[in-house]
Amino acid sequence: MPDQQNIHITPKEIEQLVIARLLVLPEGKKISIGSEGEFTKNELIDRVKQGDELGKKMIEVELDYLRSLKDITKDILADE
């Protein structure tokens, strides 16, 4: 297993990960992003690709989610 501290993920790879996660959202549904409004998954994907403020926020939210998932998993495994 590789040393986790030596893993480097590029900004492009992070963008691709966020887009992949957005692609699995259901078609025809809108996602509410606070005071920004409602967006389809394709609109969010476009914003991530553009790298505008909303796109950056989506990346930040997804990374926070993945970090918390990792921490929860680590805690559960530690309790076993």
C-alpha positions as CSV (number, residue, x, y, z in Angstrom):
1,M,0.0,0.0,0.0
2,P,1.5,3.4,-1.0
3,D,2.5,5.9,1.7
4,Q,-0.6,8.1,1.9
5,Q,1.4,11.2,2.7
6,N,3.3,11.0,-0.6
7,I,0.2,10.9,-2.8
8,H,-0.2,14.1,-4.8
9,I,-3.5,14.8,-6.6
10,T,-3.4,17.6,-9.2
11,P,-6.1,20.3,-9.4
12,K,-7.3,18.8,-12.7
13,E,-7.7,15.4,-11.1
14,I,-9.7,17.0,-8.2
15,E,-11.9,18.7,-10.8
16,Q,-12.4,15.4,-12.6
17,L,-13.4,13.7,-9.4
18,V,-16.0,16.4,-8.6
19,I,-17.4,16.2,-12.1
20,A,-17.6,12.4,-11.8
21,R,-19.5,12.7,-8.6
22,L,-21.9,15.3,-10.1
23,L,-22.5,13.0,-13.1
24,V,-24.2,10.4,-10.9
25,L,-26.8,12.8,-9.7
26,P,-30.3,12.1,-11.1
27,E,-31.4,13.8,-14.3
28,G,-34.1,16.5,-14.1
29,K,-33.4,17.4,-10.5
30,K,-32.1,20.7,-9.3
31,I,-29.7,21.2,-6.5
32,S,-30.1,24.2,-4.2
33,I,-26.8,25.9,-3.4
34,G,-27.7,28.3,-0.6
35,S,-28.4,31.8,-1.7
36,E,-26.8,31.1,-5.1
37,G,-30.0,29.4,-6.4
38,E,-30.9,26.1,-7.9
39,F,-28.8,24.4,-10.6
40,T,-29.0,21.2,-12.7
41,K,-26.2,18.8,-12.5
42,N,-25.0,19.9,-16.0
43,E,-25.0,23.6,-14.9
44,L,-22.9,22.7,-11.9
45,I,-20.5,20.6,-14.1
46,D,-20.1,23.6,-16.4
47,R,-19.4,25.9,-13.4
48,V,-16.7,23.5,-12.1
49,K,-15.1,23.4,-15.5
50,Q,-15.2,27.2,-15.8
51,G,-13.6,27.5,-12.4
52,D,-15.9,30.4,-11.3
53,E,-16.7,31.1,-7.7
54,L,-19.6,28.6,-7.7
55,G,-17.4,25.9,-9.3
56,K,-14.7,26.5,-6.7
57,K,-17.4,26.2,-3.9
58,M,-18.6,22.9,-5.4
59,I,-15.0,21.6,-5.3
60,E,-14.6,22.8,-1.7
61,V,-17.9,21.2,-0.6
62,E,-17.0,17.8,-2.3
63,L,-13.5,17.8,-0.7
64,D,-14.9,18.5,2.7
65,Y,-17.4,15.7,2.3
66,L,-14.7,13.2,1.2
67,R,-12.5,14.3,4.1
68,S,-15.3,13.8,6.6
69,L,-16.2,10.4,5.1
70,K,-12.5,9.4,5.5
71,D,-12.5,10.5,9.1
72,I,-15.8,8.7,9.9
73,T,-14.5,5.5,8.3
74,K,-11.2,5.7,10.2
75,D,-13.2,6.1,13.5
76,I,-15.4,3.2,12.7
77,L,-12.4,0.9,11.8
78,A,-10.6,2.0,15.0
79,D,-13.6,0.9,17.1
80,E,-13.5,-2.7,15.7
